[in-house]
């Protein structure tokens, strides 16, 4: 069983209404939450990336693990609540991470800068997915990879989420889950595509994961 670094809960802080970092430490939903991060790490493989970007970093829960897979780690989110992360960085000796408050749709990174970009359950919350995809393609190197995992429409997943969030998933995701996979496949070359619970996930998906690269212009 793959193990990843999961920070001490006391070092994290809720940064937005949909930042459910505390779910990682609850049973059984914690198993689903940790699965997402483990799948991204698995798709990154054994490579050490020069420049790695996390989109929608939230509380920073994934940063200690991601720092092990790159030389330079960058993380962005639209919130500016990152003061608590200094304690997180100190506890896990993160010296290669740069945080900034930015929207995924518009960033200040140079063209063709990142060797890898990762996003765990982020795309479904964006107001303009097309703009975000164009921006990801702009800042991703031609031979770089974009690795993401997204929730699908599922009665089981919806029930589980609403049980913990105390509101219907539609209030959080809107209609985005219906077209996020289509948008990704139209704009990137698919290297790997898979599903949570692979035997039945193709027909009754909970989460769909991708390893993508820039499609030919």
C-alpha positions in Angstrom: 0.0 0.0 0.0 1.4 3.4 -1.0 2.1 5.8 1.8 2.2 9.5 1.4 3.0 12.3 3.8 -0.2 13.6 5.5 0.6 16.6 7.7 -0.4 16.8 11.3 -3.9 18.1 11.4 -3.0 20.9 13.9 -0.8 22.5 11.2 -3.7 23.0 8.7 -6.4 25.6 8.5 -9.6 25.8 6.6 -9.1 28.4 3.8 -12.5 28.3 2.0 -16.0 26.8 2.3 -15.0 23.8 0.1 -11.6 23.2 1.8 -12.4 20.0 3.6 -9.0 19.2 4.8 -10.4 17.7 8.0 -12.1 15.0 6.0 -8.7 13.4 5.4 -8.7 12.4 9.1 -12.2 11.0 9.2 -13.4 7.5 8.5 -14.6 6.4 6.0 -14.4 9.5 3.8 -10.8 9.9 4.6 -10.1 6.8 2.5 -11.6 8.5 -0.5 -9.7 11.7 0.1 -6.4 10.1 0.5 -7.0 7.9 -2.6 -7.0 11.1 -4.7 -3.6 12.2 -3.5 -2.1 8.7 -3.8 -3.3 8.4 -7.4 -1.6 11.7 -8.4 1.6 10.6 -6.8 1.4 7.2 -8.6 0.9 9.0 -11.9 3.9 11.3 -11.3 6.1 8.2 -11.1 9.7 8.2 -9.9 10.7 11.3 -11.8 12.0 14.3 -10.0 10.5 17.3 -11.8 12.4 20.6 -12.1 9.4 22.9 -11.7 6.1 21.5 -10.3 2.9 23.5 -9.8 -0.1 22.6 -7.6 -3.4 24.3 -8.6 -5.8 25.0 -5.8 -3.5 24.2 -2.9 -6.1 25.0 -0.2 -4.8 24.3 3.3 -1.5 23.0 1.9 -2.1 19.4 2.8 -0.4 18.0 -0.3 2.7 20.3 -0.2 4.9 18.1 2.0 4.4 15.1 -0.2 4.8 17.1 -3.5 8.0 18.7 -2.3 9.6 15.2 -2.4 9.0 14.9 -6.2 10.5 18.2 -7.5 13.3 20.6 -7.2 11.1 23.7 -7.2 7.5 23.6 -6.0 5.0 26.3 -6.7 1.4 26.5 -5.3 -1.4 28.8 -6.1 -4.9 29.4 -4.8 -7.4 32.3 -4.9 -7.4 32.7 -1.1 -4.7 34.7 0.7 -4.9 32.6 3.9 -1.4 31.2 4.0 0.1 32.5 7.2 -0.4 29.1 8.9 1.8 27.4 6.2 5.0 28.8 7.7 4.6 26.4 10.5 3.8 23.6 8.0 6.9 24.4 6.0 9.0 24.5 9.2 7.7 21.2 10.5 8.4 19.4 7.2 11.5 21.3 6.2 10.0 22.6 3.0 12.5 25.0 1.5 11.7 24.6 -2.1 8.1 25.9 -2.1 6.8 29.2 -3.4 3.2 30.2 -2.6 1.1 32.9 -4.4 -2.4 34.1 -4.5 -3.6 33.7 -8.1 -6.5 32.5 -10.2 -5.9 29.4 -12.3 -7.6 31.3 -15.2 -4.9 34.0 -15.2 -1.4 33.4 -13.7 1.9 35.4 -13.9 4.0 32.4 -14.8 6.1 32.4 -18.0 5.1 30.4 -21.1 6.3 26.7 -21.1 7.6 26.9 -17.5 6.3 23.8 -15.7 7.5 20.2 -16.1 4.4 19.0 -14.2 1.1 20.6 -13.0 -1.2 18.8 -10.6 -4.8 19.4 -9.4 -6.7 17.3 -7.0 -10.5 17.9 -7.2 -10.1 21.5 -8.3 -11.3 21.9 -11.9 -15.0 21.3 -11.1 -15.0 24.4 -9.0 -13.8 26.8 -11.6 -16.0 29.5 -13.1 -14.4 29.3 -16.5 -12.9 25.9 -17.2 -12.0 26.8 -20.8 -9.9 29.8 -19.7 -8.2 27.6 -17.0 -7.4 24.9 -19.5 -5.9 27.5 -21.9 -3.8 28.9 -19.1 -2.6 25.4 -18.1 -1.5 24.7 -21.6 0.3 28.0 -21.8 2.5 27.5 -18.7 3.0 23.8 -19.2 6.1 22.7 -21.2 5.5 21.0 -24.5 6.8 17.8 -23.0 5.3 18.4 -19.5 2.5 16.6 -17.9 -0.8 17.7 -16.3 -2.1 15.2 -13.7 -5.5 15.7 -12.2 -8.4 13.7 -10.6 -12.0 14.9 -10.7 -15.2 13.7 -9.1 -17.9 12.4 -11.3 -21.7 12.4 -11.0 -22.4 9.4 -8.7 -25.3 8.8 -6.3 -22.9 7.1 -3.9 -20.4 9.9 -4.0 -23.1 12.5 -3.8 -24.5 10.8 -0.7 -21.2 10.6 0.9 -20.3 14.2 0.2 -23.7 15.6 1.3 -23.4 13.5 4.5 -20.3 15.4 5.5 -20.9 18.8 3.9 -24.5 19.0 5.0 -25.6 20.4 1.6 -26.3 19.0 -1.9 -23.3 18.5 -4.1 -25.0 20.4 -6.8 -24.6 23.6 -4.7 -20.8 23.1 -4.8 -20.2 21.7 -8.3 -23.1 23.0 -10.4 -23.1 21.2 -13.7 -19.3 21.1 -14.1 -18.9 17.4 -13.5 -20.9 16.7 -16.7 -18.3 18.3 -19.0 -14.9 18.4 -17.2 -13.7 15.2 -18.7 -14.8 16.2 -22.2 -13.0 19.5 -21.9 -9.8 17.8 -20.8 -9.9 15.3 -23.6 -10.5 17.9 -26.2 -7.6 20.0 -25.2 -4.9 17.5 -24.1 -3.4 14.3 -25.3 -4.4 11.6 -22.9 -1.5 9.5 -21.7 -3.4 7.7 -18.9 -7.1 7.7 -18.0 -8.5 5.6 -15.2 -11.3 5.3 -12.6 -11.7 4.8 -8.9 -12.9 1.2 -8.6 -11.5 0.3 -12.0 -13.7 -2.8 -12.6 -16.9 -0.8 -12.4 -15.6 2.8 -12.5 -15.9 3.1 -16.3 -19.6 2.6 -16.1 -20.3 4.0 -12.6 -17.4 6.4 -12.0 -16.7 8.0 -8.6 -13.4 9.7 -9.6 -11.7 9.9 -13.0 -7.9 10.5 -13.1 -5.8 11.7 -16.0 -2.2 12.1 -16.9 -2.2 14.5 -19.9 0.2 16.4 -22.1 -0.3 19.3 -24.4 -2.0 18.3 -27.6 -0.5 19.4 -30.9 -1.7 22.9 -31.8 
